[in-house]
Amino acid sequence: MSESIAIESSKRPKIDIVDHAVTLVIVCLVGLIMNTTGPGTAISDGFVGMVVIYLISMAGLLLTRFAPFYLPSVAWISLVGILVTLPWTPGSEWVVAQAKSVDFLALATPALAYAGFAIARKEIEIAKHSGWKLALVACFVFLGTYAGSVLIAELILNLQGI
């Protein structure tokens, strides 16, 4: 029994809580700026919402680091978020009201921009090596996805008689 716990804890990634806390503060500040300039939410409303989201995220990270069994941090953060917003959780109405003041797109835009910048050297080398073949496959994937979406939408609209 203790041997399996030792193996599990050796496979668990070590999360630097202080590093993640500082990074989350920076992310929340960028999100707050985007939330204020984009949808025009008052900075005071957005600030409280960001603090709530920050606390939920930090609680999930702490569980990732110290829970007796391992789950990825995204799972722990999601579970904490779900638990604090359940209707029978004390204060859930307040948490939901504060989180509603934060626009999802205001948070997603900087995150997606960062993801675009964070393309690793390996992906760039693969794209250089593949060249025109990669572009051709991408065009077919986009065309197939679009055609599939159109087909499904047409079928559903025809079934509803619209």
Phi, psi and omega in degrees: 000307181293333178294320179291326177292320178295320178294316181297317181290334178285333178277342183291129177292139180276118181264127175276102186298317182296316179299315179294323179296316179294317179299318179295326177297316179297315179298318179295322177295316176297317177298322178295318177297315179295322180292329180280317183279325182287277182284351177079027177290142178301139185299327179293320178292315180296324181298313181295320177298319179293324177297318179298314180295321177299314181295321177297315180296317180293321177298318177296321178293321177296320177294322177300320184282321191243358180294151183292345175226157187267131165226149177299154184299325179297326178290315179296316180297317178298317180297318178297316179299319178295314183297319183283350179251003176295143185302329182270001175280128179301130178085005183296326179298319179294316180299315180296317180298320180290318181292332178294338180282356178254120181282130182299317181296331177294330177274324185288325184299308178294327179294317179291325177296317178297318179299323177294322178286336188272017178297128184283161179302327181296318179296322179294320178295321178297316180296320178296318182292320183284322176061231186294333180296319179295318179297320179295315178298318179299318178298317178294322178295313179299316180297316179295320179295316179296312181297320178296320178295318179297316180298314179296317179297318178298316180298315181293316179296322179291324178293329179274352179077026180266000000 
